[in-house]
């Protein structure tokens, strides 16, 4: 099934941006209060998602600097695999032939999923995650392109060497008044203050959309997957908390330092150059005990690098990814990922979010 081209029906999120929704937010630049607008990379996949994203981003007007990535379509990718014992799965740009991701046997977690479905007598074509699903490959390519652009300073929003952090948002994250910290109109300023605090404390990634149902990011809920208070919070923001979370997958929205984005790009280049053989060539820049490992394609790809140390504080420079989480007072996230159906934090069961609640347009307060 790897030999087939990615099919259109498998493409869900991350790229195809409608021209009519390129946002007119810059027209309200007179509302800016940041000395430098906070850069944010995104690429809406549908007009509906674009409008929802615009609904809350527009509240902050000129405090965001919008790095809108060009659309990418399923036919832009080819996934191939030769059915031999040592053949890797290869994901490439189908037009230019550029190699994007190479995953060697045993194929990371996808290999385990394949073993499971085969053991149950089902077809591997039923696997809808990692590099067997078009939207997963596209999503991974979006994250890669955003960090490549940031590392190379390819966009006016990040061209200045003074820009040390940038945000990367998937198109289905949302600010939820009453749960997200602060207000939508102030979120870029909160993000600037939080990344400054995170950087001062040795972190290079600030995760914003974590804690989906089943993530079990609470000590009382799961001893392995938990969040603990960081040593300090963001000064001047009473509704925001900084947390250190362990062994979670979600990373649907985050801010990343320029130095770490450059490390991700360097590790990617090393793996591609060595045909997926990363031992001794790179340190896994994507996942550690304090950084989420989604998208799954990037997780499986970067797991071919050497593994970083585990269970170390964010200030430990031996970790390639040193993460903190920005959260609200009652939830383990700052931005809601729209497929969240429930969450539990600090022993408290909060009202379960259904899709219609998660997808409603929040007020720009």
C-alpha positions, -999 to 999 in steps of 0.1 A, spaced: 0 0 0 30 23 3 36 22 -34 4 41 -42 3 79 -45 -14 98 -17 -51 100 -24 -71 131 -22 -97 117 1 -70 112 27 -59 148 28 -75 166 57 -55 195 72 -26 218 69 -23 233 35 -47 243 7 -53 280 15 -82 297 -3 -71 330 -18 -102 347 -7 -92 342 30 -57 356 31 -68 377 60 -72 414 61 -58 416 96 -29 439 86 -54 466 78 -59 469 116 -22 474 123 -30 506 142 -41 483 171 -6 469 175 10 471 209 40 449 205 72 465 195 76 437 169 45 417 159 49 380 169 54 358 138 30 330 133 32 303 105 -1 287 93 -18 273 62 -55 268 63 -68 238 44 -104 249 39 -124 281 38 -142 271 70 -110 265 89 -96 297 76 -126 317 88 -124 301 123 -87 308 126 -93 344 114 -121 349 139 -97 348 169 -65 358 152 -81 390 141 -88 401 176 -51 409 181 -49 427 147 -13 440 141 2 421 170 6 391 148 29 389 118 14 364 94 37 340 77 12 324 54 27 293 37 18 284 1 -8 257 -4 4 221 -9 -19 194 -23 -19 155 -19 -7 151 -54 25 170 -44 36 138 -25 46 103 -35 51 76 -9 70 45 -21 82 13 -6 98 -18 -22 86 -49 -4 120 -62 7 133 -67 42 156 -37 43 137 -13 21 127 21 37 95 40 32 103 71 11 82 103 10 91 128 -17 79 158 -36 63 141 -66 71 170 -89 107 178 -80 117 145 -66 130 162 -34 133 136 -6 112 148 24 112 118 48 128 84 48 118 59 75 137 26 76 125 -7 90 110 -14 115 91 18 106 86 32 141 52 30 156 36 25 122 55 -8 120 38 -19 153 4 -8 139 10 -29 108 19 -59 130 -13 -55 149 -36 -52 120 -20 -82 102 -22 -102 134 -59 -94 135 -63 -104 99 -71 -69 86 -56 -52 56 -27 -27 62 -47 -3 40 -69 2 71 -41 20 89 -50 57 89 -20 72 107 16 81 101 29 79 65 0 57 54 -24 87 55 -21 117 31 -31 143 57 -4 130 81 23 134 55 10 168 45 9 179 81 44 168 87 55 186 56 38 218 69 57 216 102 90 210 83 85 238 58 76 263 86 107 255 105 129 255 74 115 290 66 122 302 101 157 287 102 165 303 68 146 335 77 128 332 43 98 354 52 97 391 61 81 382 95 113 364 106 139 381 84 154 401 112 180 384 134 162 400 164 133 376 158 143 347 182 109 329 184 80 321 161 47 303 165 35 275 143 -3 268 143 -21 240 127 -54 252 112 -77 236 137 -65 253 169 -87 279 186 -86 303 215 -114 295 239 -125 324 262 -128 313 298 -103 284 293 -74 298 273 -52 322 293 -57 359 288 -78 372 260 -75 366 222 -66 403 216 -37 399 241 -25 365 231 6 376 210 18 397 239 13 368 263 32 346 239 60 371 237 63 373 275 60 335 279 87 327 253 110 352 270 104 334 303 109 300 287 141 311 270 155 325 302 148 291 319 165 271 292 135 260 271 135 261 233 99 250 226 67 263 242 37 240 235 3 255 233 -22 229 223 -17 197 244 -38 175 266 -63 159 242 -86 132 256 -65 101 264 -33 121 268 -35 116 306 -13 146 313 -20 146 351 -1 128 379 -34 116 395 -46 103 361 -14 85 349 19 83 368 38 83 335 20 111 317 18 141 339 22 178 342 40 196 371 42 233 378 72 251 363 94 270 388 77 302 379 49 316 358 46 345 333 49 377 352 18 399 349 -4 372 335 -26 359 363 -46 335 341 -16 318 326 5 289 339 38 274 328 39 237 331 64 209 326 45 180 309 59 145 303 53 119 276 24 134 256 19 134 219 0 166 210 20 194 195 -7 211 173 4 246 181 37 257 196 63 285 196 99 275 188 132 293 191 152 300 160 181 280 174 159 249 178 141 253 145 176 253 130 185 221 149 153 205 135 163 215 100 199 203 105 188 169 118 164 165 89 191 172 64 215 147 81 189 119 80 180 126 44 217 127 34 223 93 52 192 77 38 175 75 72 205 63 91 209 87 119 230 69 145 259 92 154 247 119 130 220 136 149 202 139 182 164 135 180 152 172 179 115 164 179 107 144 209 119 142 245 102 136 278 91 172 278 82 177 241 52 163 222 60 139 194 32 146 170 30 148 140 35 110 138 56 112 106 81 135 122 81 112 153 90 81 133 114 100 111 134 116 139 134 85 161 162 74 137 185 99 153 201 92 186 177 94 216 181 123 240 182 120 277 149 115 295 133 130 325 156 160 327 145 196 335 140 220 306 173 238 316 193 206 309 212 213 277 217 176 270 181 176 258 178 185 221 141 195 227 135 213 260 99 220 263 75 239 285 37 241 282 17 273 284 -17 265 300 -48 281 314 -58 279 350 -82 250 346 -68 232 315 -34 219 304 -34 240 272 -35 275 259 -52 268 226 -78 241 220 -72 215 193 -106 211 178 -108 173 180 -105 174 217 -135 156 233 -125 157 269 -96 163 293 -88 159 330 -64 180 350 -54 181 387 -79 154 396 -108 175 382 -131 163 355 -141 193 333 -171 195 311 -165 173 280 -161 192 248 -181 179 219 -171 188 184 -199 214 181 -186 232 212 -150 230 201 -158 242 166 -180 271 175 -165 305 168 -152 319 200 -159 355 208 -129 378 202 -126 389 239 
